[in-house]
Amino acid sequence: MRAAFETLLRLSGIVAACLLSAPMWSRGFYATSLLFVCLGVLCAASLVAAQVRITQRLKRHEPSIVRPLDREKLRNRALLDHAPVPLLIQQVDGTLHAANRAARRLFMTDGVLREPPTFLIDALKNDTSAAGKRLIRLSSKDGASRVYALSVGKGGGVGGIVAYLALTDVEAGLNAAEAQALRDLLQVLSHEIMNSLTPIVSLSATVEDLFAEQTDLKKNQDEIEAQILEALSTIRHRAEGLDRFVRGYRELARLPEPSLKLTDLGALVREITKLFNARWAASVTLDVVMSPGRIMARLDAVQMEQALVNLLNNGAEAALGQSVARVQLSVEVTNDAIFISIRDNGSGIDMALRERIFEPFVSFKPGGNGIGLPLARQIIQGHGGNLVLKSSDERSYWATTFEVRL
């Protein structure tokens, strides 16, 4: 407001000088006329000087109090503090430092971790970067504990940092997965047990009624005995089925960790061939295709034999309906993996059922218990491999192909 008033005053002085200097000069008041001229010039000069000062002030840049390098550090620090995942860095001297706000809050420190958790130190000693991620449980200062997925990246010593650590909270995800797995397990158990117990209870009541009728001599004795024998036979059949189910579930649940040893795959395949031929030689032909040379692999021979025999038996059962039943076992070695394929020339697997064939206790063949394929996949996954059902070409001789990748 003041600057505007001063500018208006200067303009008024210039206008007054222009209007009054000429009449004063014509009337002979030369001194007064010169005074007005000087006043106008002075106002004009003052107005120009004020405008120059304003222009210079607008062009002036305030010097930054933060150096560019420090600004970059502050920006990176702000970004790290907004990350919800606790981040740590390990220095060349082995000390661990909290790199963001989430880590400082988790470990209750402003910088170095004075007493880092034992699980964290063990994970670093075991070179977690080679194994990808590892689950560890950490307890906070308030006594609560949660499960974190630890991911470690190498720093290479740049800036004195040898490792970067990220801790992702997976407690909620694990709890949800465990709850879903428990629901699925209870559903399977209740379905299988009730399928067996319901007819057993019903037939037991029927047998009791038949004995009562026999006592009352209301029916022919031979007819009653035949019905009793049929009921007892059904009870026995269902009880045996329930026993197989429980044994199969126990076999899945108690599968031990594989004892990995250097094994000759050729010798293992020859042993599997003997077992297969002992059961199927009269009805199914087994073709064996092996890559040339000796093939060595680290595996548990007993478990792998069980998995491959299960796959071969499934293939033989599927091929029995063909005029010439054939099953093929092939072993192929590449630069980075070993592929074991089991093929059969049966009728194939319906596309609608392919997603469920590896579910425990799910079987689409008469008398199947749904244990063979899940057990084989669990064994192979325990070896760090994978078992998949490959898509078959309609023109291929083989209708079904299961591939093991080790």
C-alpha positions in Angstrom: 0.0 0.0 0.0 2.8 2.4 0.9 4.6 1.7 -2.4 1.5 2.4 -4.4 0.9 5.7 -2.5 4.5 6.9 -3.2 4.2 6.0 -6.9 0.9 8.0 -7.1 2.6 11.0 -5.3 5.5 10.9 -7.8 3.1 10.8 -10.8 1.1 13.7 -9.3 4.3 15.8 -9.0 5.3 15.1 -12.6 1.8 16.1 -13.9 1.8 19.3 -11.7 5.2 20.3 -13.0 4.1 19.8 -16.6 0.9 21.8 -16.1 2.3 24.8 -14.2 5.8 25.3 -15.6 4.6 26.6 -19.0 2.1 29.2 -17.7 4.6 30.5 -15.1 7.3 30.9 -17.8 4.9 32.9 -20.1 4.0 35.3 -17.2 7.6 36.0 -16.5 8.0 33.9 -13.3 11.1 32.2 -14.6 12.4 31.1 -11.3 9.1 29.5 -10.3 8.9 27.8 -13.7 12.4 26.4 -13.3 11.5 25.1 -9.8 8.5 23.2 -11.2 10.6 21.7 -13.9 13.2 20.6 -11.4 10.4 19.1 -9.2 9.0 17.2 -12.2 12.5 15.9 -13.2 13.1 14.8 -9.6 9.8 13.0 -9.4 10.4 11.2 -12.7 13.9 10.2 -11.6 12.5 8.9 -8.3 9.8 6.9 -10.2 12.4 5.4 -12.5 14.7 4.5 -9.6 11.8 2.8 -7.7 10.9 0.7 -10.8 14.6 -0.3 -11.2 14.7 -1.5 -7.5 11.5 -3.5 -8.0 12.8 -5.2 -11.1 16.1 -6.1 -9.4 14.3 -7.5 -6.4 12.1 -9.8 -8.7 15.2 -11.1 -10.5 17.2 -11.7 -7.3 17.6 -15.5 -6.3 17.8 -16.4 -2.7 20.9 -18.6 -2.1 19.9 -22.2 -1.1 20.9 -23.2 2.4 21.0 -26.9 1.5 23.6 -28.2 -0.9 22.4 -30.4 -3.9 24.0 -33.5 -2.4 22.3 -33.0 0.9 19.0 -32.4 -0.8 19.3 -35.8 -2.5 20.0 -37.4 0.8 17.0 -35.8 2.4 14.8 -36.8 -0.5 16.0 -40.5 -0.3 15.5 -40.5 3.5 11.9 -39.2 3.1 11.2 -41.9 0.5 12.6 -44.7 2.7 10.7 -43.4 5.8 7.4 -43.7 3.8 8.1 -47.4 2.9 6.0 -49.6 5.1 8.5 -52.5 5.0 11.3 -52.4 7.6 14.6 -51.9 5.8 18.1 -52.6 7.3 21.6 -52.2 6.0 24.7 -54.2 7.1 28.0 -52.3 7.2 31.4 -53.8 6.5 32.1 -54.1 10.2 29.0 -56.4 10.5 26.8 -54.0 12.3 23.1 -53.7 11.3 21.5 -50.2 10.9 17.8 -49.3 10.6 17.4 -47.6 7.3 13.8 -46.2 7.6 11.1 -45.3 10.1 9.5 -48.8 10.0 12.8 -50.5 11.0 13.4 -48.0 13.7 10.0 -48.5 15.2 10.3 -52.4 14.9 13.7 -52.5 16.7 13.2 -49.5 18.9 16.4 -47.8 17.8 17.4 -44.6 16.0 20.3 -46.2 14.2 22.5 -49.2 14.9 20.9 -52.4 16.3 22.8 -53.0 19.5 21.3 -56.5 20.1 20.0 -57.8 16.8 17.8 -60.9 16.9 19.6 -64.3 16.7 17.3 -65.5 13.8 18.4 -62.4 11.8 22.1 -63.0 12.4 21.7 -66.7 11.5 19.9 -65.9 8.3 22.8 -63.6 7.2 25.4 -66.2 8.1 23.6 -68.8 6.0 23.6 -66.5 2.9 19.9 -66.0 2.5 20.3 -64.3 -0.8 21.1 -67.7 -2.4 17.8 -69.2 -1.1 15.6 -66.3 -2.0 13.4 -65.5 1.0 13.2 -67.1 4.4 10.5 -66.8 7.1 11.7 -65.7 10.5 9.7 -64.8 13.6 10.7 -61.5 15.4 9.5 -60.3 18.8 9.0 -56.6 19.4 9.8 -54.8 22.7 6.2 -55.0 23.8 6.3 -58.8 23.7 4.3 -59.4 20.5 5.8 -61.6 17.8 5.1 -61.7 14.0 6.4 -63.7 11.1 8.5 -61.8 8.5 9.8 -62.8 5.0 13.5 -61.9 5.0 15.0 -60.8 1.7 18.7 -60.0 1.4 20.5 -58.3 -1.4 24.3 -57.8 -1.7 25.7 -54.3 -1.4 29.1 -55.1 -2.8 30.8 -52.8 -0.2 29.6 -49.6 -2.0 29.4 -46.9 0.6 30.5 -49.3 3.3 27.3 -51.4 2.8 27.7 -55.2 2.3 24.0 -56.2 2.5 20.5 -54.8 2.2 17.7 -56.4 4.2 14.0 -56.1 3.8 11.4 -57.6 6.2 7.9 -58.2 4.8 5.2 -58.9 7.4 3.5 -62.1 6.3 1.8 -62.9 9.6 -1.7 -62.1 8.3 -1.2 -64.0 5.1 0.1 -67.1 6.8 -2.8 -67.0 9.3 -5.3 -66.8 6.5 -3.6 -69.6 4.6 -3.5 -71.8 7.7 -7.1 -71.2 8.4 -8.1 -72.1 4.8 -5.9 -75.2 4.9 -7.6 -76.3 8.1 -11.0 -75.7 6.6 -10.1 -77.7 3.6 -8.7 -80.5 5.7 -11.7 -80.7 7.9 -14.0 -80.8 4.9 -12.0 -83.7 3.4 -11.9 -85.6 6.6 -15.6 -85.1 7.4 -16.6 -86.1 3.9 -14.5 -89.3 3.8 -15.3 -90.3 7.3 -19.1 -89.7 7.0 -19.1 -91.5 3.7 -17.9 -94.6 5.5 -19.6 -94.2 8.8 -23.1 -93.6 7.5 -23.5 -96.9 5.8 -21.8 -98.7 8.6 -24.2 -97.3 11.2 -27.2 -98.0 8.9 -26.1 -101.6 8.1 -25.3 -102.3 11.7 -28.9 -101.4 12.6 -30.1 -103.6 9.8 -28.1 -106.6 11.0 -29.5 -106.0 14.5 -33.1 -106.0 13.2 -32.4 -109.2 11.2 -31.1 -111.0 14.3 -34.2 -109.9 16.1 -36.4 -111.2 13.2 -34.5 -114.4 13.2 -35.1 -114.8 16.9 -38.8 -114.3 16.3 -38.8 -116.7 13.4 -40.6 -114.2 11.2 -38.6 -115.0 8.1 -36.9 -117.9 6.5 -33.6 -118.6 8.2 -31.6 -118.9 5.0 -32.9 -115.6 3.6 -32.1 -113.8 6.9 -28.5 -115.3 7.0 -27.9 -114.2 3.4 -28.9 -110.6 4.2 -26.8 -110.6 7.4 -23.7 -111.8 5.4 -24.3 -109.1 2.7 -24.6 -106.4 5.4 -21.5 -107.6 7.2 -19.6 -107.8 3.9 -20.5 -104.2 3.1 -19.5 -103.1 6.6 -16.2 -104.7 6.3 -15.6 -103.1 2.8 -16.4 -99.6 4.1 -14.3 -100.1 7.2 -11.4 -101.2 5.1 -11.9 -98.2 2.9 -11.9 -95.9 5.9 -8.7 -97.6 7.1 -7.0 -97.0 3.8 -8.0 -93.4 3.9 -6.6 -92.8 7.3 -3.4 -94.7 6.4 -3.1 -92.6 3.2 -3.6 -89.4 5.1 -0.9 -90.4 7.6 1.5 -91.2 4.8 1.0 -87.7 3.3 1.3 -86.0 6.7 4.3 -87.9 8.0 6.5 -87.9 4.8 10.1 -87.4 6.1 12.6 -84.9 4.7 14.5 -86.5 1.7 18.0 -87.8 2.5 19.8 -86.5 -0.6 22.7 -88.6 -1.8 24.5 -88.8 -5.2 22.5 -91.5 -7.1 22.9 -93.2 -10.4 19.7 -92.6 -12.2 20.3 -95.5 -14.6 20.5 -98.0 -11.7 17.4 -96.4 -10.2 15.5 -96.8 -13.5 16.5 -100.4 -13.8 15.2 -101.1 -10.3 11.9 -99.3 -11.1 11.6 -101.4 -14.3 11.9 -104.6 -12.3 9.1 -103.5 -9.9 6.9 -102.5 -12.8 7.3 -105.6 -14.8 6.7 -107.8 -11.7 3.2 -106.4 -11.6 2.3 -105.4 -15.2 4.5 -107.5 -17.5 1.5 -109.7 -18.6 -0.8 -106.7 -19.6 1.3 -103.5 -20.1 4.5 -102.9 -22.1 7.0 -100.5 -20.5 9.3 -98.6 -22.9 12.4 -97.0 -21.3 14.3 -94.1 -23.0 17.5 -92.9 -21.4 19.9 -90.1 -22.4 23.3 -91.6 -23.2 26.0 -91.7 -20.6 25.9 -92.0 -16.8 23.4 -89.7 -15.2 24.1 -88.8 -11.5 21.7 -86.7 -9.3 21.4 -85.8 -5.7 18.2 -87.4 -4.5 16.6 -89.8 -2.0 16.5 -93.0 -4.0 13.8 -94.6 -1.9 11.4 -91.7 -2.0 12.0 -91.0 -5.7 11.4 -94.7 -6.5 8.1 -94.5 -4.7 7.0 -91.4 -6.6 7.9 -92.8 -10.0 6.4 -96.2 -9.4 3.1 -94.4 -8.4 3.2 -92.5 -11.6 3.9 -95.6 -13.7 1.1 -97.6 -12.0 -1.4 -94.8 -12.7 -0.2 -94.8 -16.4 -0.6 -98.6 -16.6 -4.1 -98.5 -15.1 -5.1 -95.8 -17.6 -3.7 -97.8 -20.6 -5.4 -101.1 -19.7 -8.4 -100.3 -21.8 -6.3 -100.1 -25.0 -5.7 -103.1 -27.4 -2.0 -102.7 -26.9 -1.3 -101.0 -23.5 1.9 -99.1 -23.4 3.7 -96.9 -20.8 6.9 -95.0 -21.4 9.6 -93.8 -18.9 12.1 -91.4 -20.4 15.0 -89.5 -18.8 16.5 -86.5 -20.5 19.4 -84.3 -19.3 19.8 -80.7 -20.3 22.4 -78.1 -19.2 20.5 -77.0 -16.1 17.9 -79.8 -15.3 16.9 -83.4 -15.5 13.5 -84.2 -17.0 11.8 -87.5 -16.3 8.6 -88.1 -18.3 6.0 -90.8 -17.7 3.6 -91.3 -20.7 0.7 -93.7 -21.4 -1.5 -94.4 -24.4 -4.8 -94.5 -22.4 -7.9 -92.4 -23.0 -6.3 -89.2 -21.5 -7.5 -86.9 -18.7 -10.6 -84.7 -19.2 -9.7 -81.0 -19.4 -12.3 -80.2 -16.8 -10.5 -82.5 -14.3 -6.9 -81.4 -14.9 -7.0 -78.8 -12.1 -8.0 -81.3 -9.4 -5.9 -84.3 -10.1 -3.2 -83.3 -7.6 -5.7 -82.6 -4.8 -5.4 -85.2 -1.9 -8.1 -87.9 -1.7 -9.6 -86.8 -5.1 -9.7 -89.7 -7.5 -11.6 -90.1 -10.8 -11.0 -93.9 -11.2 -13.0 -96.7 -9.6 -11.4 -97.8 -6.3 -8.9 -94.9 -6.3 -7.9 -93.3 -3.0 -6.5 -90.0 -4.4 -3.1 -90.5 -2.6 -0.7 -91.5 -5.4 -0.4 -88.2 -7.4 -0.3 -85.9 -4.3 2.3 -88.1 -2.7 4.4 -88.2 -5.8 4.2 -84.4 -6.2 5.1 -83.8 -2.5 8.1 -86.1 -2.8 9.4 -84.3 -6.0 8.8 -80.9 -4.5 10.8 -82.0 -1.4 13.7 -82.6 -3.8 13.4 -79.0 -5.1 11.7 -80.1 -8.3 8.2 -80.0 -9.8 5.7 -82.4 -11.2 3.3 -81.2 -13.9 0.7 -82.7 -16.3 1.8 -81.7 -19.8 -0.7 -80.9 -22.5 -0.8 -83.6 -25.1 -0.9 -83.1 -28.9 -4.0 -84.8 -30.4 -1.7 -86.3 -33.0 0.6 -87.8 -30.4 0.6 -91.5 -29.7 0.7 -90.7 -26.0 -2.5 -89.5 -24.4 -1.1 -88.4 -21.0 2.3 -87.1 -20.0 3.5 -86.4 -16.5 6.8 -84.5 -16.4 9.2 -84.4 -13.4 11.8 -81.6 -13.4 14.7 -81.9 -11.1 
